[in-house]
Amino acid sequence: MTKPKILVALSTFAQYGEKPVELLKSSGLPFVLNSTGQRLNTDDILKLGQDCQGIIAGVEPYTKDVLSQLPNLRCISRCGVGIDSIDLAKAKELEIKILNTPNPVIVPVAELTVGMMLDLLRQITWHTVTLRNQKWQKKGGYNLQGKTVGIIGLGRIGKKVAQLLKSFSVDVIASDSYPDDLWAKENNIRMVSVEELLRNSDIVTLHLKTDKRFPFVLGEKEIRMMKSKAFLLNLARGEMVDENALYCALTQGHLAGAGLDVFSQEPYSGKLATLDNVLMTPHIATLTAESRLEMETQAVENLLTWFGS
């Protein structure tokens, strides 16, 4: 029986430890690596994955057309949690198994969220840039303690954010389409509607999954509901925030600042980058050495287990 061949589509692989590639080698399964150092496009996927039965995937596009042209493909093991880039209906039709690694991303995303809050409140990046420009200027900040933080999306990551914030004596409120009322009660978190959360939070942070049944966009109407001088963080999905409405709210002084790790189009080069009250990172919320190694290892293990290797 022919052994299944594996494509490692990730633009980087085993940079933070050799365990993922060692697992592949020890399995005895043939595999091919993405040697471009860049995210694969559809043509690249079809060229490299044509005779592969399994793919260790990043966020490259597995559209209906791509999946239809990979006749041998039986399993996609996503290195990460999001599977938005995969046409799930087509994958189901073709009986392609989809796996992911949701747990390793929890801590790094939650820690970056709290780090962004502290940075925005105390203007750490602003002061750093000012000093680098040889200017000794001071801007007053705010304490995190005593603030009301609203978490939209109280899943694995949202819960971890809430737990971290409790050590700062923060009042946490949350909204979720599928609320875990028992967990919220046990952790002294009040579940509220999105509207109530927006009106009462000093800081609003988004941690939702994409859900076609409950599509979420923070548009002009919703942003105007937010408290004057509140802060907004988005570490979920770029399309969940109307960037034009956010820009207006920031430049007009309605919001005090924003922290963004995701954007409607990436790489991002829009006008939000011109504002000094916007903290921006290039979609790196899950990118720590520890989490990356764990995600890659689990993605390989998931695939090998599914193939029975």
N, C-alpha and C positions, 0 to 999 in steps of 0.2 A: 504494500500500500504506500502510495506517494505521501511523503511528509508535507504538511501544509507550509507554505512560504509566507513570511511575514514582512510587511513594509513598515518601517519606523518613519512615519511622516513628519515627526517633530523637527522643527528647525534647529533645535539644540537637543542633545541627548547625552546623558551620563556625564554632564559637565561637573556635577557636584558629588560624584561618586560612581564607582564602576559597577555597582551591584546590578542595575538594570541590564546592562550589556552582558554581564557575566551570566545572568539568568538565561538570556537568549542563547548564549554560546553553549551553556551546559545542557540546554533542552535538546540540542541536536537538530533543531529546526533551521532551515535556511532562512536568512533574513537579509534585507537590503536597507541601507540607511539613506536618509535625506542628506546629501552632501553639499547642497546649495547654500546652507546657512540662512535660508530665507523660507517664509511661509510658502508652501506649494500652491500653485494655481491649479485649475482644473486639468489643463494639459499635462502638467507635471504628475498629478495623481494618476491619470490614465496611463502615462508612460511607465512610471515606476511600479504601479500597482496592478498592471494588466493580468499577471499570472499569480497574484497573491490571494491567499484565502483569509488572511488576517491583517489588520492595520492597527498599529499603535498611533492614535490620532491626536492632533492638536485642534486648532480652530479653522483649519483649511476647509474649503467648501465641498461637502458631499451632497450635491444636488441630485434631483431625480435623474437628470441626464448622466451624471457621473456614475451613480450607482447602477444605472442600466447598462453601462459599458464596462462594468467589472464583473463578468459572469462567474468568476471563481470565488468572489468575496463571500465569506460566511460570517465574519465577526469584525466589528469595529470596537476597539477598546480605547476609550477616550482618556487621555491624560489630563484630568481636570473634571469639573462638575458639569459645566454647560454643554448641552448637546444641540444648541440652536442651529449650528452649521450643518446638521445632518437632516435630510428629508426623512423624517421618521415614518411617514405613511408609506413611502416607497421602500424603505428598509424592511418594514413589516411585510409588505407584499412580496418582496424577494427573499423573505425569511433570513434576513441578516441580523444577527444578534448585536445589540448595542449595550456596552458596558461603560461605566465611568468610575471616577475616584472622588467621591464627594467629601470624605472626611479630612484629608490632608490640607484642604484649602481653608478650613474654618479658622484656625488660629491666626495665620498671616493676614487674612482679610479683616478679621476683627481687630487685630492689633494696629493695622494701618488706619482703620477707621478712627480709633481712639487717638492715634498719633496725629491725624489730620485735625481732629477737634482741638487738641492742645495747641497745635501750630497756628490754627486760625484764631483761637482765642488770645494767644500771647504774641501773635505776629512774629513768630520765630524766623520764618523764611524772609519776611519783609525786612527785618532788622539785619539779617545776614547779608542780603543783597545790598542794603544801604551801606553797611560797613565795608563791603568789598568795593563799593564805589567811593571809598574814602570820605564818607559822610557820617558824622557822629550825631545821629538823630534818634529820638525816643518817641515811641507811640504807646500809649496806655492800652492795656489789654483787659481781659476778664478772667475770673476764676471759672473752672469747670464745676467745682463744687457748688451745689445749690441750684444748678440749672435744671430745666426740664428738657429731656431729650426724647424725641419721638422717633420710634423705629418702625418704618413701614416695611413689613416682611419679617415676621418673627419665626423664621425657620432655623436651621442649624447655625448659620452665621449670625443672624439677628439675635438669637439667644445668647451666643457667646459675647457679642457686643454688650448686651444688657448685663451679663455677669461681670464683665470687666468694669463697666461704669458704676456698678454698685459700690466699688471700693473708693470711688470719688464722692460718695454721698450725693448722687444724682437721682432725681425723680425720673423714672423711666415710664413712659407710656408707649403703647404699641397698637398697630393695626395690622390685621392679616385676614386674607380671604378664607383661610382654613385655621382659625385660631385654636391653639393648644391652651384651652382655658385652665386646665388643671396645672400645667407648668407655670402659667402666668400667675395664678393665685399663689402657688407655692413660693414664687420668687418676688411676690409683692409688686407685680407689674399690672397696671390697669389697661385693659383692652378697650379701645375706643374706635369710633369711626375715623376715616381718613380726615374728614372735615374738622372734627374736634381736635385731632392730633395736630393738624396744620395751624389751627388758631391758637393753640396753647403751648407749642414747643419753642424753646429758645434755639434748639438745634434739631433739624430733621435729617435723618439718614436713611437711605434706601438700600434694602437688602432683599428685594423680591426676585423670584424666578420668573421667567417668561411664561405667561399663562394665557393661552388664546381664549379661554372661557372668561377670564377676568383681566382684559388688557388694561395696562396702567400707563398713563402719561401725566406727568406733572406739567401742566400747561399754564398759560397766563392766568386763567381763573384760579387755579389751585395755588399758584405762587402768590397771588394777591391775597389769598386767605391767610398766608403765613404772617406771624408777628413781625412788626416793624423791627429791623435790625437783627433778625434771626439769621442763622447760618444753615446752608443746605449742603449735604454730602451725598454724592452718588457713586457707589462702588458696586452697583448692580449691572445695569445695562444702559448704554448711552442713549438709546431711543426712548427711555423712560422719562427724560427731561427735555422740554422744549428749550433748546439752547438760546434761541432768540429772545424768548420771554425771560429767561434767566439773565441774559445780558442786560436787558432793559431794567429789570428789578435791581440789579447790582449798580448800574450806572446812575439810576435815578435815586439811589439811596434807600430803597425799600428793604433790601437785604444787606446785611453787613459783609457777607462773604460766602464763598462756596469752595468745597473741596471735591475735585473730580478725578476719578481714575479711568472712567469710561466715557466714550464720546459717540455721537451719532455716526461719524465717519472717522476711521482711524487709518493711518496716522492723522492726528488732528492739527489743523493750522488755522482755525477760525478766530473770530474777534475776542472770544473769552480769554485767549492767551495774552491779550494786550492789557488786561486788568490786573492791578497789583493786589486786589482783594480776592483773587482766585488762586487757589492752590491746586496744581495739576501734576499728575503722574501718568506715564504712558502705559496704562493698563498693566500695572505690575503688582496688583494687590496680592496675588498668590505667589509672587516670585520671591521666595526666600530659599536659601540653600537647603534647609531642612525639608520644607514642603515640596520643593521640586524633586528632590531625591525620592521622597516618599511617594509622590504621585507617579513618577516614572516606574518605580519598583512595583507599585500596586497595579498599574496599567499592564505591565508585562505579566505579572502573576495572574491577573484576571484572565488575560488572553490564553496563557498556557493552561490554566485550569479548565477553561471552557473547551480547549482542544484536547484535554485529557493528557497533557504532556507533563 
